[in-house]
Amino acid sequence: MRIGVDVGGTFTDLVGLDHQFGLRYVKTPSTPADPGLGVMTGLSRLALRFGLDLTDLLKRTDLLIHGTTVATNILVQRSGARVGLITTEGFRDLLELREGTKANRYRLREPFPAPLIPRSLRLEVPERIRADGSIETPLDRDAVEAAIAELRAADIEAVVVCFLHSHRNPTHELRVAETISEIGWSPFVTLSHQILPREGEYDRLSSSVANAYVGPGLDSYLGRLSDRLADEGVASPLMIMQSNGGVVLAAKAAQRAVNAVTSGPAGGALAAVAILGELGESRAITFDTGGTSTDICIIEDGIPVETQTKVLLDTKIAVPAIEVNPLALGGGSIARVRTGGILDLGPQSAGADPGPACFDRGGTLPTLTDANLVLGYISPQGLLSGELALSRSSAVAALEEHVAAPLGLDVETAALAIHRLATSRITEGVRLATVRRGSDPRDHLLLSFGGAGGLHAAAVAREIGMPRTVIPRQASVLSALGFLSADLRQDAQRAIGRAVGDLSGLAELCEELAVEGRRSLEMQGFSRNGITIRLIADCRYARQIHTLPVQVDPDWLPEEVTARLATAFVSTYDARYGHHHPGELCVVETLRAAAFGQLPGMELPRLDPQEGQARSRHSRAIYLGGTGGGWREVSLYKVEELGAGARIAGAALLESESTTILLHDGDTVEVDAWGCLHITRPAESLEVSAKTSPRESARWPVP
C-alpha cells in the first residue's frame, strides 16, 4: 500500500494505491487549527474505502508521502518562530535593505516590508572572509559568545548564522554552531552555507531566515503527526514532499523546512508528467484550481520547469523548486463590488473555516463556489457524496446582498459574471506564464485538475485556442496522487563564477557533485542502479546579472564539456529571447546536481472499454446566460460510470463525488484507457482563435 496525503487550504486529499485493492481516494475538510487532525480523519476514511480499519491500513502501508501547507501558512500568517541573527560586522541591516526595492516600487508611500527578524535581534560579530575564501579577519570568539548569550536571554527559538562569503569558506559559521552546542543551548540552528551555497548575499540570508522562521513550527507539526501515526501502528517512515518535486524523510525535512514551502503544487506537476508519459506527450500547461488558489505549471520535454527563486509575501526564497505561477483564485475566493461598481474576485478567501456561504458554517460572503452552486454547475446534493451538504438559499442570499443588489442584477446574472471572471483570470494567468517564457500556449496540451478546475477548463482552452484539454479521472486529488510518483531527491551545488573559457576541471567537478549525490542516497539504502543524476549549469553573459539553466549531458566527453556547454547556453538563450550575443563571454555562475533515488513507480489503473456515445440517466438545469431565460436542461453523467472509449457531446455536466466538469456547446469528450477526459472542439473555432498571433492580439499580454 502506498498513500499520498495533500493538506490544502480547504480540503485534505488522500490517495491510496494497493496492488490488491487498486486505487482509492477521499477528500475531507482541512482542520487549520490542527492539520494533523484532518490527516488522521482522512486516513480513517481511506481505510473504510479499502474495507480496513485504520491500524490495518497503516500496517499494510510501505510508503506514506505527505505534502503540507504548514510551512507556507507559517510564512503567510507571520506565525513563525522568534529568530535571532548572527552576521558579519556591518551587515546587520542587509535583511531590511533587501535589494533596494519592494513588490510595488511605484507606491512611494507604501512602507518596505517588515523583516522577519527585528533589528534588536540582528547581532554583528567581527569576522571577514574574502570572495576567494581566504580569511581576512579571524572570527572573534568572545564576540560570538556574547552574541549567543544575548540571543539566549531574549528567548530565541531559532538562530541564523550568515557570514559574508561563507559559501566559499564555511569555517566561521561552523565554529558558531559548535559554540552554541558547547554551551548546552539547543535552538533551531540554520547555517546559511548549508541552505544556499552560492553567490548572492541577500538571497542566502533571506532564504536562511525563512528556513529558521518556519523550521520549528514544521518540526513540531511533523513530530506530532509522527507520534499519532506511531500510536496507530504505522509500519513505514513518513516522507515529506518538497517544492522541487522530490521527497525527503520527515526526520530531515524540518532542517530544510524552506524546501517544503509551496510543496503541494509540485505533486500535481509530477502526476501530470506521469499522465503525459502514458499519452505520449511531452509539453503541457497545468492549472490546479482548488479551494484557495490556482497554481499554473509548465512542462517541457517531459520535465516540470524549475526556478531557483520564488517570492512569498515579500520573502525571497532562493532554493530549487518547480516553477509555480500562483493566482489568488479558488472555490473559496470572495466576490465583492468595489468602488465604481467594479466586480472583483479574491484575493481574500473564505478558506475551510467558515468556508463559502453555502457551507452554512457561519460564512456570509459570496464566493466562486456559491456562484457555481446558484448556476446549477455544482450538485445541490452537496460535495463528497453528500457528506458536505450545500445550501443554495444561503448562497443566493450572500450573492443578492453583496453582488447582485449593488450591481442592479438578478442573482443568476451576477453569479454568471463571477464565474466568467474566474475563467478570465485563469486564462490570463496561463497566457502570462507561457508568453513571458517565449512560448505559445497553443503548442501545449492543457491539463486541468483540482476540485474547481473542471468548471473552467473547457472555456479557458477555447479562449486561448488550445487544441485539447485533458482532465484526469482523479482531478480533484491529483496532487496527492502525484506524490506517489515522486522520487527521493538530494540537491548539491557549487559556486563557480567564471567564464567558460577560463574553466578547467569542469568535467571533474560534475563528477564530484554526482558522486556526492550518489553517496548520500546510497547511505539511505538506494542501490547504484536506482539512482539517477541531473546536472545543471546556471549560465549568463558576462555583462548580465540573471542566469539561465543549461542542462549538462552526462554523455559529453570530459574534453568536450566546456565547448558543448557554451554552445548549449547560446541555444537556450536564443530559444528564450529570440536572439543571442555573438562574441560575448559565457559565465558559469553555479553548477548544480540533483540526485534522485527511485521509489516504486505509479501505474494508473486501466478502465474497461465502453464504445460509442455515453448514455445519461440524469439531467440538471444550469444557467448559461443568453436568450430564453438563460436556464437550460442538460445531460448529467457520472464520471465513475464512464468506460474507456465513451464519448459525450456538450453542453453537459460530468460529475464525480468531488468535482464537476462543464462542457459547452461544441465541446466533445472522449475517455481514454486510464479514465482521462479529452475535451476537443470544432476545428473552425480553433482556426478563428489562431488567426491572430500572440504579439498581434490586443488581448494578449506581452512582457
N, C-alpha and C positions, 0 to 999 in steps of 0.2 A: 504494500500500500504506500502510495506517495500522496502527500497532501500539500496544497498551496493555500496560503491564507493572506488575504489582502485587506487591510483595515483602511477604509475610506472615510470621507467626512460624513457621509450619510449612512452607508451600509458597509458591513463587513462581509466579504465574499470568501467562500471556501470551496475548493475543488479537490476531490479525491479520485485517484486513478489506481485501480486494482486489477491484476491480471485475471482474477476470478470473477469479480463483480462488475468490472467495467468502470465507466466514468459516471460520477455523481457530483452534484454541486448544490449549494444552498446560499442564500443571502439572509442576513439578519441585521436588524438595525444596530449601528455602531453605538458604543457607550463612551462618549468623550471623557467623562469623569474618570473612567477606569477602562481603557481599551481592552485590557486583558479579559474583562468580564464578557465582552461581546465575542471575543475569540473563543472562550470556553463554551459559551452558549451555542455558537456556530458549530463547534466540534461535536457537541451533543446532538445537534440536529443532523449533521452529516452522518453521524453514526446510525441514526434512525433510518436514513436513506439507504444505508447498506444492510439494514437489519441487524445491527450490532449495538451493544451498549458502548459507552464512551471508553471504558477501560479496555475492552476487546479491540476497539478501533485503534487506540494508541499503541497497544502491544503489537498489533499487526503492522504498524507504520514503520517503514525503514527510512523514510525521507520526509522531513517536515520543514518547509521553507516558508518564511514569514516576511511579508513586506508591510511596513508600518508607516503611518504618518506622524508618529510620536516625535521624531526629530524635527520634522517640518513644522509641526504645530508649536513646538517649543520656541522656534525662531519667530514664527508668525505672531504668536501671542506674547512674545517677550517674557516668557516664564522660566527662563533658564537659570543656571547656577550663578552664584556670586563668584566672579572670576577676578583674579589678580594677574598682573603682567610684570615680568622682569625682562628688561630690554637694555640695549646698548645706551650708554650715556649720550644724551642729546636727541634721542629718538622716541621719547615717551608720547609725543603728540602725533606720531605718524598715523595712528589709528583714527584720529579725529580729522587730520588734514586730508586723509584719503588720497585721491588722485587729483585733488583740486577742483572737483566738480560734484554734482549731485544729480539725482534722477531727472529733474526738470531744471536745467541750468538757466532757463529764461524767466523763471519765477524768482525775481531778485529778492523779494521779501520773505520767501519761504526759507526757514532755517535749515541748516545742514542736519542730516540725521544724527540722532544721539548715538554715540558709540556704545557697544555692549559692555565696555569697561569704563567706569568713571575715571577722571584724571587722578583722583586721590589714590586709586588702586593701581596706577601705572607707574612702576618704580624703575629707576635707572641705576646701573652699576657700571663702573669704569671697566672697559674691555674694548678691544678693537681687532677685528680680523679683516685683512685686506681682500680685495676681489680675487686675488690669486690663491687665497687660502693661507697665506703666511700670517703670523701673529704680529701685529704692530704694538698692541697694548695688552699685556697679560691680564687675565681675569683677577679682579680684586676680591679675594676670598672673604675678607672682613665685610666688605660692602654687600656681598651676596648673603652672608649670614644675617646682616642687619635687615636686608630687604625681606628675607624669608620670615624673620621674627615679626616684622611689621604686618605682613600679609596674614600670618597665623593669628595674630592678635585681632585682626579685622574679621575673623570668622570666614575666611575664604574657603570655598568648596573646591575650586579648581585653579590651577596655576598654569599660565602660558609662559614659556621661555622662548624669546625670539631675539636672537642677536644678528647683527649685520653680517651678511655673507656666511652664515652658518652652514648653508648648503655646500660651501666649498671646504669648510673645516668645522665639524660639529663638536670639537673638543670642549669648548666653553659651555655649550648647552648641556652636554652630558655631565660635566662637573657640577652644574647647578642641580641637576636631577639627583646625582649622588649625594650632594649635601642635604637635600630635602629628606632623602631616605635615611641618612646617617643620624639625623636628629630625632627620628622616630615619628615624623609627621607623614600622613598618608592622604594628601589631597589628590584630586584627579589631575595628573600632570600631562601637559601637551608640549612636546618639543617641536619647534617649527620645522627643523630639517627633516623630521620624520613624516610630517604631513605634506610638505611641498618642497622637495629637494631641487629647486631650480631658481633661476633669476626672478626678480620681482619682489622687492621687499614688502610692498603693501599687500600684494596677493598672498604672500606667505604668512604675513601677520594676520590679515583678515580671516583667512581660511583656518589658521590655528586657533584664533579666538572663537570662531564659530564652533570648532570641534570641542573646545573646552566648555563652551556655553551649553551645548546640548548633550555632551557626553554623560555627565552624572544622571540626568533625567532618563536618558535612554538606557543606561546601565541599570538603574533602579527598576524600570519597567520590564526589561528583559529578565532581570533576576526574579521578579515576582511571577512573571509568566512561566519561567522555567520551573519554579517551585510548584506552581499549580499543575503543570504537565507531569512533573515527577510524582506528585501526590496521586495522579490518576494512572501511573504506571507506564509512562511513555518509554518506548524502547530505543528511539533514535535521538541523536543530538539535534537541537534546534539550530537551523541555519537562517541567516538574515539576508534579505535581498539588498543589493547595493544599487546606487544610481547609475553605475557603469554597466549594469546588466549581468554582473556576476554575483555570487553569494559567498558569504564567509560564515564561520561558526559564530554562534551568539557570544561565546566567551571572548572573541576578538572584536566583535562589531562595535562595542562601545568605545574602544581605544581609537577607532577610526570612525567615530559617530558622524562626522561631517559627510562621509560617503553614503550614509543612509538617507540624507535629505533628498526628497523627490525620488525615492526608490520605487514607489508604486507604479508610475507610468512606464518604468523600464520593463516590467513584466508584460504589459500589453505589447510593447515593441518586440519582445522575444517570441511571444505567441504568434504575432504577425509574421515573423521570419519563418517559423515552423510551417505556418499555413501556406505562405508563398512558396516554400520548398515543395510542398505537395502539389501546388498548382503549376509548378514550373515557371514561376515569375520571380523577378529579382528587384523590381522597382515599385515602390508603393508609398502612398501617404496615408498615415493612420490618424484617426482622431477618436479620442475616447471622451465621451460626454457622460459624466456621472452626476452625482448629486450636487457637487460644489464647483466643479471646473471642467474645462475641455482641454485635453492635452494632445498636441499635434506633434507627430514624429515623422521623419523621413527615412526611408530605407533605400539604399543604393547598393547595387551589386550583392544583394542578399545580406547586408550588414547595416544595422541602425547607425545613422550618422552620430558621431560623438562630438562633444565640445569639451574644452578644457576650462571653461569659465561659465559660471552662472551667477545671477544676482537674485537674491530672495529678500524682498523688502529692504533694499539698500545694503544688504550684507553680501559682499563679494566672496564667492567660494570657488577657488581655482583648483578643482580636482577633476579627473576624468569622469564624464557622465554621458549617458545617452542624451542627445540634444532634444529637449522637450520645450515646445513653444506653447506656454500656457495661456489660456483665456479664462477670465473670471466669469465663466458661464456654465451653469449646470441646471439640473432639475430644480434645485432649491434657490436659484437666483431670484432675487426680489425685483419685481417690476414697480416702477413709480413714474409719476408725471413730474418733470422738472419745470423750472420757471420758463414761461413762454409756451407751455403746452407741448413740451417735447417728451415723448415716451422714451424711457431708458430701462435697461435690464442689467442688474448687477452693479458693481461687483459684490455687494453685500449678499449673503446667502442665509437662508433660514436654517441650513445645516440639518443635523439629525434631531436636535432638540432646541426649539419646539418643532421645527420642520415646517413644511408648507401648510397653508391654512386647511387644506383638505385632510391632513392627518388628524385634525381635531385634538391636538396636543397643546393648545394654547397659542399657536401661531395665528396671527390675524392679517398679515401682509400677503399680497398675492405673489405667487411665484410662477416660473415656467411650468412646473408640474400642475399647478392649479389651472393654468390656461389650457394645457393639453387635456386635462380631465373635462373641462367645460366643453371643449370642442369634440369630445367623444373619442379622442385618439387613445386614451387610457381607459381600461375597463372600469366601469362603475362598481364592479365587484371587488376592486381593490388589487393590491400587489401581493406577491409572494403566495400565489394560490389562495388568495383571500385572507391570509394571515394578517395583512396590514390593510384594514378597511379604510376606504376613502369616502369623504363626504362631499358630494357635488354641491350641496347647498352652501356649505362653508366656503368652498372655492368661489361660487357665484357671488356671495356676499362680499368677500375680500376684493374681487375684481370690480364689482359695482362701485364700492366706496372709494377705492384708491386709483382706479384707472378709467373705467367706463364713464362714470359721472363727471370727473374733471375734464374729460375729452369730449363729452357730449355724444357718446357712442352707446350702442347696445352692448350687452355683455359679450355676446358671441364675436362681434366685430373687434372688440377690444382684445379678446383672447387670441383671435387670429393675428392681430397686429403683433402681439407679444411673440407668438410662435414664429412668425416670419422675421421678426427682428433677430431672434436667436439663430435662425438659419443664415441670415445675412452676416452675423458676427462670425459664425464658424467659417463661412465661405471666404470672408476677407482674411481670417486667420490662416487658412490653407494657402491662399494666394501669397500672403506675405512670407510665410515660412519657406516657400519654394522660390519665388521670384528673386528674393534677396540673395539666394544662393546661385542665381543664374540658371535655374531650372524652370521648365514649363510644366505645370501640374498636369496638363493634358497628356503628357508622356508617361504618366504613372497610373497605377491602379489605386482606387480609393478604397481603403479598408476601414470600416466603421465599427466601433464597439462601445461598450458602456451601456448602462441602463437606459439612458435617454438618447443615445446616438442614432438608433434606428428610425426615430421620428423625423430626422432631418437629413439623413444620408442621401436619399434619392434626390432631394431638392438641391443639396449642396453640389452634387455631381452634375446635375442639369445646369445649374447656374454657371459653373466653371467650364462645362463642356468636356468633362472627363468621360471616357467611353464606357467604363464599367465600374460598378461598385460591388464590393463583397462584404457581406455581414456574416460572421461566423455564427454557428448554431449556439455557441456558448458566449455570445457577445456581452452579456451583462456581467460575466465573471471572467473575462478574458485575461485580465492582469494576473489574477490568481492562477489561472491555467498556465500562463506563460512562465510563472515561477518554476513549473515542473520541467521546463526545457532549459533552465539555466545551468551553467557550469560554475564550479568554484573558481574564483579569479584572484590572482595576485598581480599587483602593478609595481613596477620599478622604473626609475628614470635617472638620467644623468644630465647635468647641465654642461653644455659644450661651449656655445657662444663663439664659434669660429667659422671662417669661410671654408667651403668645401675644398677649395684648392690647397688650403693650409692644413687640412686634416690628415693625420697619419694614424694608423691603427684603428680606423673606424670599424672595420670588419671584426677586429679583436674585441672592441667594446660591445658590439652587437652580440657576440658570442658570450661575453661576460654577463650581460644582462639576461640572456637566455638561460645560461647555467644557473644564475641566481634564482630565476623563476622556477626552473625545474626542481632545484634543490628544495625550495620552500614547499612545493607541492608533494614531492616525494616524502618529506618528513611528515606529511599529513596522510600518507597511505596510498598515494596515487602511483601507479606504475609509469614507467617512462613512455610506454605506448599510449597511455591515457592522458598525456599532456601535450598541448599544442601551444605554440608561441606566436604572438603577433607583434612585429616590430614597427614602430612609427617614428619618423624624424620630423620634428617641428621646424620648418624652414621659412626663411624670409629673404627678401632682397636686402642688401647691406644698408640702404638708406631708408628702410621701412621699420615699423615697430611690430605690427601684428604678424603672426606666423600662420602657415598653412600646414596641416598634417599630410605627410607623404609616406606611403607605405613602403617599407624596405622588404624586398622579396628575398626570402631565405635561400632561394636558388641562385642568387647572384654570386659569382665567384669573388673571393676576397679581393683580388686585384682590380675588380670592376666596380666595387661598391660605391666609391666616391663619384665616379663618372656617371654611373647609372642613376644615382640619387639626384645629381644635378639635372639630368635630363628629365627625370620623373617630376621634379619640382616645377620645371618650366611647363610641362604638360598639365600639371594640376593647376597652376596659376592661370594658364591660358583658358582652361575649361571653366574656371570660376569667374574670371573677369573679362574674357574675350580678347585679351592681349597679353603680351609679356614684354620684358625689357632686355633685349639682346645686349650682351656686354656687361650687364650688372652682375656683381658678385652674389652668389647664393650662400647664405649663412645658415648653418645648422645650430639652432638655439638649444634644442633639447632632444635627446634620444630616449624613447620610451619603449618598454616591453610589457605586454600583457600576457601572463601565463594562465592557461585555462586547464583546470583539472576536470576531465569529462565525467559528469554524473550520468546516471541512466537516462537515456533519451525518452522523449514523449511521443507516443504514437497515437494519433487521433483515431477513435473508433469509426468504422465504416457503417453506412446505412444499408438497409435492404432496398432493392430497386422499386421504383414506383413510376412507371412510364406514363407520359401524357399529362393532360390538364388535370390539376388537382381539383377535388370536389370540396365545396364548402357546405357545412351543415348549419352555419350560423351567419348572421348579418348584424350590422350595427349602423345606426345613423351617425354620421360625422359631419362636421361643419367645414366646408371647403371654400365658402365665400362665393362671389359671383351672383348670377341670376337665379331665380327660382327659390328665393329664400335662403340659399346657401347650404341648407341641410340636404344630405344625400344618403340613401341606404346603400352600403357597400358590403361585399362579401367579407367574412371573417374566417381566417384559417388559423389552426393551431399548429405552431411550428413543430411540436413534438410528434405530430401525426404525419408529417411530410417525409416521404422517402426519396431516395436518390433518383433524379430524373424528373421529379414533379415540376410542373410549370404553372405559373399564376400570372394573370394579366391584371393591371391596375385599372381603375382605382380599387384598392383593397387594403385590409389590415391583416398583418401576420402577427400573431400574439403568442408569447410564451409566458411562463409564470412570473418572469421578472423583467421583461422588456416587450416593446411593441415596435413593429416596422410599418411605416406608412408608405404606400405606393400611390403615385398619382396617375392620372390618365396617360397612357402611352408607355408606362413602365412595365417591364416584364421581368419575372423572377424565374430562375431555374435552380434547382437544388442539386449540388454535386454529391459525390460519393461520401464526403466527410460531413455533409449536412450544411455546408456553407451556402448562403443565398447569394446568387449572382444577379444583380439588377442591371439591366440594359434598357436602352430607349431607342426609338426610331432613328435611323441614320440621318434623316433630314434635320432632326433637331440638333444633332452633333455638328452637321455641316454649317448650320446657322451660327452656332456658338463659336466655331473655329474660324469663321471668316475674318475676324479681327484678331490681329496678333496681340500678344500681351502688351507690348510697348505702344500699340496704337490705340488701345481701348481706354476710353476716359474713365472706365470703372476699375481699371487695373492699377493698383498702387505700385509705383516704381521707386525703389530706394534711391 
